[in-house]
Amino acid sequence: MEKYKIYCGGSFITTNETLEVRNPYNNELVAETYLAQTADLELAIEKALQTKRLMKEMPPYKKYEILMQIAAKIKSDRQRLGLVLAQEAAKPLKYAIAEIDRAAQTFIVAAEEAKRLPAEYISIDWTAAGEGKEGLVKYFPLGLIAGISPFNFPMNLAVHKIAPAIASGNCIILKPARSTPLSVLELAKFIDETDLPKGAVSLLPMDRISGNQLVTDERFKLLTFTGSSEVGWKMKQDAGKKKIALELGGNAGAIISSSAQPDKAIPKCLTGSFAYQGQVCIHLQRLTNFYHSFCC
């Protein structure tokens, strides 16, 4: 059984509170890791704030190289990473490896976007004082981001927060779900091997007090959360003036039209509804326009 250190401010550390990770299918102990506490989170915040200027000034080509390096490491180790994910989440291995592949793809997309950060020229000669003049709109990193990712896609939904943060020159402290932290801690090993400034990324399973601080601490300029609607809206109430990005529960429907082939459409709909025990953000919840002949 492996013991995973947590990734705090660019270093792998232990704490005095251990966290058991068990396979939810059979309750088998898969691994042990640690929970970050208030002092650990404070260290991660301080390291991130010290690194903020380096991230802001990092040129796009460098961010591209770092993100592509992480993607390559994920792709080269996809089978082992898939097995880790399958064990911690009781996810079928086929789906687990697909998630690992998607995570690598997300880093590649972020790398490409790092070269296309927006800027805009605006003609302002619509008044006499603006004749012959132009305005330049530039976008700047926010600074420090707090990320909270869920249990159902523990690798890819964490990467959806980490990769864009790096691409846009921000620092991020991410809290993975306590039940599924191993994939993200495996990712930390790849991140640590790059030239990313130490402290730019921290990946910390946390106790409840530290997790709440991600929401309320004003040093975070953005909170990005994926999870239940009830928890997400409560976080928005408690987050103060920081920006909020919420990815909450879905309400996905499907329409089977008159031109569809029922023998193909219905199995697809069933898969879309019940794959991975329905623990998918966009799993099918409603079917409409079934013709009478389908049902009788």
C-alpha positions in Angstrom: 0.0 0.0 0.0 1.5 3.3 -1.1 1.5 6.4 1.1 1.1 9.6 -0.8 2.6 12.9 0.4 0.5 16.0 -0.4 1.8 18.8 -2.6 2.1 22.1 -0.7 3.9 25.2 -2.0 6.1 23.2 -4.4 7.1 20.5 -1.8 5.8 17.1 -0.9 4.9 17.0 2.8 3.2 15.0 5.4 1.0 16.2 8.3 -0.2 14.7 11.6 -3.6 13.8 10.2 -3.7 10.8 7.8 -6.4 10.0 5.3 -7.3 6.5 4.2 -8.5 6.1 0.6 -10.7 3.0 0.1 -12.2 1.5 -3.0 -15.9 2.2 -2.7 -16.8 -1.1 -4.4 -15.3 -3.4 -1.7 -14.0 -1.0 0.9 -10.5 -2.3 0.3 -7.8 0.1 1.6 -6.0 1.4 -1.5 -3.6 4.0 -0.1 -3.0 6.5 2.6 -2.3 10.2 2.3 -2.6 13.2 4.5 -4.9 16.1 5.2 -3.7 19.7 5.0 -4.5 21.8 8.0 -4.7 25.6 8.5 -0.9 26.0 8.8 -0.3 24.0 5.7 -2.8 26.0 3.7 -1.3 29.2 5.0 2.2 28.0 3.8 0.7 27.2 0.3 -0.9 30.7 0.1 2.3 32.4 1.1 4.3 30.5 -1.5 1.7 31.2 -4.2 1.7 34.9 -3.4 5.5 34.9 -3.6 5.3 33.2 -7.0 2.5 35.4 -8.4 4.7 37.8 -10.3 6.8 35.0 -11.9 3.6 33.5 -13.2 2.3 36.8 -14.5 5.5 37.5 -16.3 6.0 34.0 -17.7 6.0 34.1 -21.5 3.4 32.1 -23.5 6.0 29.8 -25.0 7.2 28.8 -21.6 3.7 28.0 -20.3 3.1 26.1 -23.5 6.2 23.9 -22.9 5.3 23.2 -19.3 1.7 22.2 -20.1 2.8 20.0 -23.0 5.4 18.3 -20.8 2.7 17.5 -18.3 0.4 16.2 -21.1 3.2 14.0 -22.4 3.9 12.5 -19.0 0.2 11.7 -18.5 0.0 10.0 -21.9 3.1 7.9 -21.3 1.8 6.7 -18.0 -1.9 6.3 -18.9 -2.3 2.7 -18.0 -0.9 3.0 -14.4 -2.8 6.2 -13.8 -6.0 4.6 -15.1 -5.5 1.8 -12.6 -5.0 4.2 -9.7 -8.1 6.1 -10.7 -10.2 2.9 -11.1 -9.2 1.8 -7.6 -9.9 5.0 -5.8 -13.2 5.7 -7.5 -14.4 2.2 -8.3 -14.6 3.4 -11.9 -14.5 0.7 -14.7 -10.9 0.6 -16.1 -12.1 1.5 -19.6 -13.7 4.7 -18.3 -10.8 5.4 -16.0 -8.2 5.3 -18.9 -10.5 7.4 -21.0 -10.5 10.0 -18.3 -6.7 10.0 -18.1 -6.6 10.5 -21.9 -9.1 13.4 -21.6 -6.9 15.0 -18.9 -3.9 14.9 -21.2 -6.0 16.4 -23.9 -7.1 19.2 -21.6 -3.5 20.1 -20.9 -2.8 20.2 -24.6 -5.8 22.5 -25.3 -4.6 24.8 -22.4 -1.1 24.8 -23.9 -2.5 25.9 -27.2 -4.6 28.6 -25.6 -1.6 29.9 -23.7 -0.4 31.3 -27.1 -3.8 32.9 -27.8 -4.5 35.0 -24.7 -6.7 37.8 -25.8 -6.0 41.4 -26.5 -8.1 43.9 -28.4 -7.6 47.1 -30.3 -10.5 49.6 -30.3 -10.9 52.6 -32.5 -12.0 55.5 -30.3 -12.4 58.2 -33.0 -16.1 58.3 -32.4 -15.5 61.7 -30.7 -13.4 64.6 -31.8 -11.0 64.1 -28.9 -10.4 60.6 -30.0 -9.5 61.3 -33.6 -6.5 59.3 -34.7 -6.4 57.4 -31.5 -6.8 53.8 -30.6 -7.5 52.0 -27.3 -5.8 48.7 -26.3 -7.5 46.2 -24.1 -5.2 43.7 -22.3 -6.1 40.9 -20.0 -4.1 40.1 -16.9 -4.0 37.1 -14.5 -6.2 37.4 -11.5 -3.6 36.1 -9.1 -4.4 33.3 -6.7 -7.2 30.8 -7.5 -9.0 28.4 -5.2 -10.2 25.2 -6.8 -12.4 22.5 -5.4 -12.9 19.4 -7.5 -15.4 16.4 -7.1 -15.1 12.7 -6.7 -16.7 11.4 -9.9 -14.0 12.6 -12.3 -11.2 13.1 -9.9 -8.4 13.6 -12.5 -10.0 15.4 -15.4 -12.3 17.8 -13.5 -9.2 18.8 -11.4 -7.2 19.3 -14.6 -10.1 21.5 -15.9 -9.1 24.0 -13.2 -5.3 23.5 -13.0 -4.4 23.6 -16.7 -6.3 26.9 -17.5 -4.8 28.5 -14.4 -1.3 27.8 -15.6 -2.1 28.8 -19.1 -3.4 32.2 -18.0 -0.5 32.9 -15.6 -2.3 32.3 -12.3 -1.4 30.4 -9.2 -3.9 27.8 -7.9 -4.5 25.8 -4.7 -6.7 22.9 -5.4 -8.6 20.7 -3.0 -9.5 17.3 -4.4 -12.4 15.3 -3.0 -11.2 13.5 0.2 -12.5 10.1 -1.2 -10.5 10.4 -4.4 -7.3 12.4 -4.0 -4.8 9.9 -5.5 -5.0 10.8 -9.2 -4.3 14.5 -8.4 -1.4 13.5 -6.2 0.0 11.5 -9.0 -0.4 14.5 -11.2 1.6 16.6 -8.6 4.6 14.4 -9.3 4.5 15.4 -13.0 4.0 19.1 -12.2 6.9 19.1 -9.8 9.2 17.8 -12.6 8.6 20.8 -14.8 10.0 24.4 -14.7 6.8 25.7 -13.2 7.8 28.0 -10.3 7.5 26.2 -7.0 4.4 27.4 -5.2 2.4 28.1 -8.3 0.4 24.9 -7.8 -0.6 23.2 -4.5 -2.7 20.1 -4.4 -4.1 19.6 -1.0 -6.7 17.2 0.5 -7.9 19.3 3.4 -9.8 19.1 6.7 -13.1 21.0 6.8 -11.7 24.2 8.4 -9.0 24.6 5.7 -11.5 23.8 3.0 -13.8 26.5 4.2 -10.9 29.0 4.1 -10.6 28.5 0.4 -14.1 29.9 0.1 -13.8 32.8 2.5 -10.2 34.0 2.4 -10.0 37.3 0.5 -6.5 36.6 -0.8 -8.1 34.2 -3.3 -9.4 36.2 -6.3 -11.4 33.4 -7.9 -13.2 30.3 -6.5 -13.9 27.6 -9.0 -16.1 24.7 -7.7 -17.5 21.6 -9.3 -20.1 19.7 -7.2 -23.7 19.8 -6.0 -26.0 22.8 -6.4 -26.7 23.0 -2.7 -23.0 23.3 -1.7 -22.2 25.5 -4.7 -24.8 28.2 -4.0 -23.8 28.2 -0.3 -20.2 28.8 -1.3 -21.3 31.8 -3.4 -23.0 33.3 -0.4 -19.8 32.9 1.7 -17.2 33.9 -0.9 -17.2 37.6 -0.4 -16.1 39.8 -3.3 -14.0 37.2 -5.2 -15.1 35.9 -8.6 -17.0 32.7 -8.6 -17.1 29.9 -11.3 -19.7 27.2 -10.4 -20.2 23.9 -12.3 -23.2 22.4 -10.6 -25.7 19.6 -11.2 -27.0 19.1 -14.7 -30.5 18.4 -16.1 -29.8 16.6 -19.3 -32.5 15.5 -21.7 -32.7 13.6 -25.0 -35.2 13.7 -27.8 -35.7 10.7 -30.0 -37.0 12.1 -33.3 -39.2 10.4 -35.9 -36.2 9.7 -38.1 -34.2 7.9 -35.4 -33.6 4.2 -35.3 -34.9 2.9 -31.9 -32.6 -0.1 -31.8 -29.6 2.2 -31.9 -31.0 5.2 -30.0 -32.4 3.4 -27.0 -29.1 1.5 -26.0 -27.2 4.8 -26.4 -29.7 6.5 -24.1 -29.5 3.8 -21.5 -25.7 4.0 -21.5 -25.9 7.8 -21.2 -28.2 7.4 -18.2 -26.6 4.6 -16.2 -22.9 4.5 -17.2 -20.7 4.7 -14.1 -23.8 4.2 -12.0 -25.1 7.5 -13.2 -22.3 9.4 -11.5 -21.7 11.7 -14.5 -22.5 15.4 -14.4 -24.3 15.3 -17.7 -25.9 11.8 -17.4 -29.2 11.5 -19.2 -32.2 12.2 -17.0 -35.2 12.8 -19.3 -36.4 11.1 -22.5 -39.0 12.7 -24.7 -40.9 12.2 -28.0 -41.1 8.4 -27.7 -43.6 7.3 -30.2 -46.5 5.2 -29.0 -45.2 2.2 -31.0 -42.0 2.3 -29.0 -43.7 2.0 -25.7 -46.4 -0.6 -26.4 
